[in-house]
Protein backbone atom coordinates (compact mmCIF):
# COMPACT_ATOMS: atom_id res chain seq x y z
CA UNK A 1 0.00 0.00 0.00
CA UNK A 2 1.31 3.44 -0.92
CA UNK A 3 2.06 5.88 1.85
CA UNK A 4 0.45 9.31 1.71
CA UNK A 5 3.45 11.58 2.10
CA UNK A 6 1.33 14.72 1.75
CA UNK A 7 0.74 14.64 5.51
CA UNK A 8 4.49 14.82 6.01
CA UNK A 9 5.10 17.74 3.66
CA UNK A 10 3.69 20.93 5.18
CA UNK A 11 3.50 23.91 2.88
CA UNK A 12 6.45 26.26 3.01
CA UNK A 13 5.50 29.38 5.00
CA UNK A 14 5.27 32.60 3.05
CA UNK A 15 7.51 34.29 5.57
CA UNK A 16 9.83 32.21 7.71
CA UNK A 17 11.64 33.17 10.86
CA UNK A 18 15.07 34.74 10.59
CA UNK A 19 18.25 34.81 12.58
CA UNK A 20 19.87 37.99 13.83
CA UNK A 21 21.84 38.39 10.59
CA UNK A 22 18.70 38.13 8.44
CA UNK A 23 19.23 34.55 7.23
CA UNK A 24 16.00 32.55 7.06
CA UNK A 25 15.84 29.62 9.45
CA UNK A 26 12.82 28.03 7.78
CA UNK A 27 12.86 25.41 5.05
CA UNK A 28 14.10 26.71 1.69
CA UNK A 29 12.12 25.67 -1.39
CA UNK A 30 13.93 26.14 -4.69
CA UNK A 31 11.64 27.35 -7.48
CA UNK A 32 11.91 28.71 -11.03
CA UNK A 33 12.01 32.25 -9.70
CA UNK A 34 14.44 31.42 -6.86
CA UNK A 35 16.42 28.44 -8.23
CA UNK A 36 19.65 28.48 -6.21
CA UNK A 37 21.08 28.77 -2.73
CA UNK A 38 24.58 28.88 -1.27
CA UNK A 39 25.28 26.18 1.29
CA UNK A 40 28.48 27.99 2.22
CA UNK A 41 26.80 31.31 3.01
CA UNK A 42 24.19 29.50 5.11
CA UNK A 43 26.87 27.72 7.10
CA UNK A 44 25.63 24.37 5.81
CA UNK A 45 28.94 22.93 4.61
CA UNK A 46 30.86 20.55 6.83
CA UNK A 47 29.41 17.31 8.07
CA UNK A 48 27.14 15.08 6.03
CA UNK A 49 24.45 16.28 3.64
CA UNK A 50 21.55 13.84 3.27
CA UNK A 51 19.65 13.97 -0.02
CA UNK A 52 16.26 12.31 0.45
CA UNK A 53 13.85 11.25 -2.30
CA UNK A 54 10.21 10.53 -1.47
CA UNK A 55 7.48 9.58 -3.89
CA UNK A 56 4.06 7.97 -3.97
CA UNK A 57 3.81 4.43 -5.33
CA UNK A 58 1.13 3.66 -7.88
CA UNK A 59 0.04 0.86 -10.21
CA UNK A 60 1.83 0.89 -13.55
CA UNK A 61 0.34 0.14 -16.93
CA UNK A 62 3.35 -1.11 -18.88
CA UNK A 63 7.14 -1.40 -18.94
CA UNK A 64 9.52 1.45 -18.14
CA UNK A 65 12.99 2.53 -19.14
CA UNK A 66 14.40 -0.99 -19.51
CA UNK A 67 11.31 -2.76 -20.85
CA UNK A 68 10.11 -4.45 -17.65
CA UNK A 69 6.77 -6.21 -17.74
CA UNK A 70 3.61 -5.14 -15.95
CA UNK A 71 4.15 -4.47 -12.26
CA UNK A 72 2.24 -3.03 -9.34
CA UNK A 73 4.23 0.09 -8.51
CA UNK A 74 6.67 2.69 -9.81
CA UNK A 75 10.33 2.00 -9.09
CA UNK A 76 11.89 5.45 -8.89
CA UNK A 77 15.66 5.53 -8.33
CA UNK A 78 17.82 8.30 -6.89
CA UNK A 79 21.24 8.73 -8.50
CA UNK A 80 23.93 11.26 -9.28
CA UNK A 81 26.77 11.99 -11.65
CA UNK A 82 29.86 13.24 -9.84
CA UNK A 83 33.08 14.98 -10.76
CA UNK A 84 35.86 15.63 -8.25
CA UNK A 85 38.53 18.30 -8.24
CA UNK A 86 41.16 15.96 -9.71
CA UNK A 87 38.99 15.38 -12.79
CA UNK A 88 37.78 11.89 -11.85
CA UNK A 89 34.13 11.18 -12.73
CA UNK A 90 31.52 8.55 -12.07
CA UNK A 91 27.96 7.67 -11.14
CA UNK A 92 26.31 6.64 -7.88
CA UNK A 93 23.16 4.55 -8.39
CA UNK A 94 21.53 1.24 -7.50
CA UNK A 95 21.82 0.14 -11.12
CA UNK A 96 25.01 -1.87 -11.42
CA UNK A 97 25.42 -1.76 -7.61
CA UNK A 98 27.33 1.52 -7.87
CA UNK A 99 26.34 2.56 -4.34
CA UNK A 100 29.47 4.62 -3.54
CA UNK A 101 31.89 7.12 -5.02
CA UNK A 102 35.25 5.88 -3.68
CA UNK A 103 37.89 8.57 -3.48
CA UNK A 104 41.18 8.48 -1.61
CA UNK A 105 39.88 6.17 1.09
CA UNK A 106 36.41 6.84 2.48
CA UNK A 107 33.69 7.54 -0.14
CA UNK A 108 32.53 11.14 -0.55
CA UNK A 109 29.10 10.02 -1.84
CA UNK A 110 27.11 6.93 -0.95
CA UNK A 111 23.58 5.67 -1.56
CA UNK A 112 22.03 3.91 1.42
CA UNK A 113 19.82 1.46 -0.47
CA UNK A 114 17.16 0.91 -3.12
CA UNK A 115 13.45 1.45 -2.38
CA UNK A 116 11.71 -0.58 -5.09
CA UNK A 117 8.17 0.65 -4.40
CA UNK A 118 8.12 4.11 -2.85
CA UNK A 119 6.52 2.67 0.27
CA UNK A 120 9.58 2.83 2.54
CA UNK A 121 9.03 5.46 5.21
CA UNK A 122 12.54 6.86 4.74
CA UNK A 123 12.46 6.87 0.92
CA UNK A 124 15.87 6.75 -0.74
CA UNK A 125 18.84 8.60 0.74
CA UNK A 126 22.15 9.74 -0.68
CA UNK A 127 24.87 10.94 1.69
CA UNK A 128 27.42 13.56 0.61
CA UNK A 129 30.42 14.35 2.82
CA UNK A 130 30.57 18.16 2.76
CA UNK A 131 33.59 18.22 5.05
CA UNK A 132 35.45 17.50 1.80
CA UNK A 133 34.07 20.40 -0.25
CA UNK A 134 37.50 21.18 -1.72
CA UNK A 135 37.56 17.71 -3.30
CA UNK A 136 34.18 18.16 -5.01
CA UNK A 137 33.79 19.95 -8.36
CA UNK A 138 30.13 19.19 -9.11
CA UNK A 139 27.41 16.66 -8.34
CA UNK A 140 24.31 16.30 -10.54
CA UNK A 141 21.40 14.69 -8.67
CA UNK A 142 18.74 12.98 -10.77
CA UNK A 143 16.02 10.35 -10.55
CA UNK A 144 14.79 7.87 -13.12
CA UNK A 145 11.85 5.54 -13.38
CA UNK A 146 13.49 2.11 -13.60
CA UNK A 147 10.15 0.31 -13.77
CA UNK A 148 6.73 1.72 -14.54
CA UNK A 149 5.17 4.23 -16.92
CA UNK A 150 6.83 7.68 -16.78
CA UNK A 151 4.04 9.16 -14.67
CA UNK A 152 5.76 11.93 -12.73
CA UNK A 153 2.49 13.57 -11.75
CA UNK A 154 1.35 10.33 -10.12
CA UNK A 155 4.71 9.83 -8.42
CA UNK A 156 4.43 13.24 -6.73
CA UNK A 157 8.17 13.26 -6.08
CA UNK A 158 10.04 15.58 -3.75
CA UNK A 159 13.73 15.77 -2.93
CA UNK A 160 14.87 17.33 0.34
CA UNK A 161 18.47 18.18 1.19
CA UNK A 162 19.22 17.88 4.90
CA UNK A 163 22.52 19.62 5.77
CA UNK A 164 24.28 18.98 9.06
CA UNK A 165 23.29 22.52 10.07
CA UNK A 166 20.95 25.13 8.66
CA UNK A 167 17.54 24.83 7.02
CA UNK A 168 16.38 21.99 4.81
CA UNK A 169 16.35 22.64 1.06
CA UNK A 170 13.42 21.26 -0.91
CA UNK A 171 13.03 20.64 -4.64
CA UNK A 172 9.59 19.49 -5.73
CA UNK A 173 9.21 17.59 -9.00
CA UNK A 174 6.13 19.65 -9.82
CA UNK A 175 6.67 20.00 -13.57
CA UNK A 176 5.74 16.84 -15.43
CA UNK A 177 6.76 15.21 -18.72
CA UNK A 178 4.98 11.90 -19.29
CA UNK A 179 7.30 10.97 -22.15
CA UNK A 180 10.57 11.16 -20.23
CA UNK A 181 11.72 8.54 -17.70
CA UNK A 182 14.50 10.67 -16.19
CA UNK A 183 14.36 13.92 -14.21
CA UNK A 184 17.48 15.93 -13.41
CA UNK A 185 16.74 17.47 -10.02
CA UNK A 186 19.61 19.65 -8.84
CA UNK A 187 23.24 20.55 -9.39
CA UNK A 188 25.66 20.97 -6.48
CA UNK A 189 28.67 22.92 -7.71
CA UNK A 190 31.84 24.23 -6.11
CA UNK A 191 32.44 27.73 -7.44
CA UNK A 192 35.67 29.11 -6.05
CA UNK A 193 35.21 27.30 -2.73
CA UNK A 194 31.53 28.23 -2.43
CA UNK A 195 29.14 25.26 -2.64
CA UNK A 196 25.98 26.19 -4.51
CA UNK A 197 22.77 24.19 -5.01
CA UNK A 198 20.81 24.95 -8.19
CA UNK A 199 17.37 23.60 -9.03
CA UNK A 200 17.12 21.91 -12.42
CA UNK A 201 13.85 19.87 -12.66
CA UNK A 202 14.74 19.06 -16.27
CA UNK A 203 13.24 15.98 -17.89
CA UNK A 204 15.38 13.86 -20.18
CA UNK A 205 13.99 11.45 -22.77
CA UNK A 206 16.40 8.62 -22.02
CA UNK A 207 18.68 7.31 -19.32
CA UNK A 208 21.99 8.09 -17.66
CA UNK A 209 23.93 8.40 -20.92
CA UNK A 210 21.44 11.01 -22.12
CA UNK A 211 21.82 12.96 -18.87
CA UNK A 212 25.58 12.81 -19.41
CA UNK A 213 25.25 14.23 -22.93
CA UNK A 214 22.83 16.95 -21.82
CA UNK A 215 25.30 18.20 -19.20
CA UNK A 216 28.58 17.43 -20.99
CA UNK A 217 29.91 14.98 -18.41
CA UNK A 218 31.95 13.02 -20.96
CA UNK A 219 31.68 9.44 -19.65
CA UNK A 220 31.34 6.11 -21.47
CA UNK A 221 28.25 4.01 -20.74
CA UNK A 222 27.23 0.35 -20.88
CA UNK A 223 23.89 -1.27 -19.99
CA UNK A 224 23.59 -2.24 -16.32
CA UNK A 225 21.18 -4.22 -14.15
CA UNK A 226 19.98 -4.19 -10.54
N, C-alpha and C positions, 0 to 999 in steps of 0.2 A: 504494500500500500504506500502511495506517495505521501510524503510529509508536506504539510502546508507551511512553507517557510514565511508566508506573508505575515504571520503573527510574530515572527522574530525579526522583522525588518521595519522598524518604525520609520515614519517619514522624517527626512532631515529637517530640522527646525529652520524657519526662515531667518532667524537671527540667533546665533549661538552665543554662549558665554565667551568671555575673552579674558586673557591674562593681563597682568599689569602693563605689558609691552604691546598690547593690542593684538596678539596672536590668538586666533580662535581656538578654543579648547574642545569644541564640538566636533562631530564627525564631518569629514570633508567629502563631498560628493563631486566627482569630476564630471563636467558636462561639456557640451559643444561650446558654450560661451565662456566657460572657465575650465579648460582642458588639462591644466598642468599645476603641479605643486612641487616645491622644493623640500625634500626630506631634510636636507642639511640646514636650511634656515629655520625649520620647525624643530630642530634638535632631535630628529628621529633617526639619525644614523648611529651606528654602534649597536651591538647586540644583534638579535635575530629578527628579521622581518618575516612574518607569516602571511602568505598569499592564499586566501581561502576562496574556493569556488563552491557555490551552492546552486542547485537547480531543482526543478520539480520534475519528477519522473512521470511519464505518460505512455500509453500504448502506442506502438509504432505500426505503420501500415506496410512498410516494405524495407528492403535493405538499405544500408547507409553507405558510407564512404568506401568500404571495402567489400561491398556486395553480400553482406550477411543476410540470412533468411529472416522471415518474420519473427519478431520477438515481442516482449511484453513491456519493454521500457526503453527509454533513450539512454545510451551509454555516452556520456559527455566527459571528455578527458581534458585535464589541465596540463599544459606543457609550456616550455619556453625554449627559445633559441638564446644562446649566450655567447658573448665574446669578451675575453679578458684582456687586460692591458698588454700582455705579451703577444697578442694576436691570435692566440688559440681560440677555437670555436667549437661549438657542439650543440646538442639538444638534450633536454631533460624531459622525459615522458615515460608513460607506462609501456607504450609500444616499443618492443625490442628490449624491455627491461632496463631502459636507460634512466634509472631512478636518481642518479647523482651526477654532478659535474666535478669530477676529481681534479684537484689542482694543488700541487705542491703539498701533499699530505691530506689534511682534512678537506672534504668537499665544501665549496662555497655555496652550492645550490643542491637541494635534495627534495625529492617528492616522497611524501610519507606513505603513499599507497594508491590504490585504484578502486574508486567507488563505481561499480558497474551499473547501478540503477538510479542514483540520485536520492536514495532513501536513507543513506547514512547520515546521522545527526550532525556529524562534523564535516560533511562534504569531502572535498579533496583539498589537500594543503601542500603548498610548496614553501620550503624554508630557504631564506637567503641570508647569508652571514654578512651583515652590513658593517661589522667591525673590520672588514677587508675591502672597504670601498675603493681604495687605491688600486686594487687588483682587478676591479670590474670596469669594463668599458661600456657595455650595454647589455641589457637583458630584455627580450621581447616576449611578453607573456601572451599566450593564446589558448584557445580551447577548440576542440573539434569533436564532432559527433561521429564516434567510432561505429556505433550501431544505432540505426533508427533513421527515420525521415528527418531531413534538416528542418525541424520545426522549432525555431528559436523563440517564437512567441509563446509556444506551449511550454518550452523549457523554463522560461522566466528566470534566466540566469543572472547572478550577481557575483561580482568578485570584490572582496574586501581585503585591503592590505592592513595588517596589524603590526605596526612598528613596536619596538621594545619600549619606546616612550613617545608621547604625543598622540594626537587624535587618529582614529581609524580613517582610511581613505577608501571610498567606495566607488566602483565603476559598475553601473547597471547596463546589462546587454539589452537595452530598450529600443534599439533599432533592429529591424528584422529583415532577413533576406532568406526566403524559403528555398532558394536554389543553391545556396552555398553551405557546405558542411563545416567550414572553419571560420572562426571569428578571432581576429587579432584584438586583444583587449587593451594592453598598455605597454608602453616602453619605459624602462628604467635606464637612464643614461647618465654617465659621469661626464660632466662638462666642467673641466678645469678644477676638479676636486669637489664640485657641487653635484649631489645626486638628485636628479629630477625625475618625477613620474609624470608621464604624459598619456592622457586617454587617447585610445585609437578607435575602438569599436568599429573595425573595418572588416567586412566579410570577404572571404576569399573563396572562389569557386575551384576548390581543389584541396590538397593536403599540405604537408609540411614543406615539400619542395616548392610548392607555389607560394607559400609564405616567404620562404627564402628568396625567391626571385623578386617578389614584390618589395622586399626591403634590402635587397642587395647583400645578402649574407655571404654568398659565395661558397656554399658547401656542396658535397656530392651526396646523392641520396640513393638508397636501395629499399625495396619493400620490406617491411617488418611485420611481426605478429606479436600479440599479447599471449 
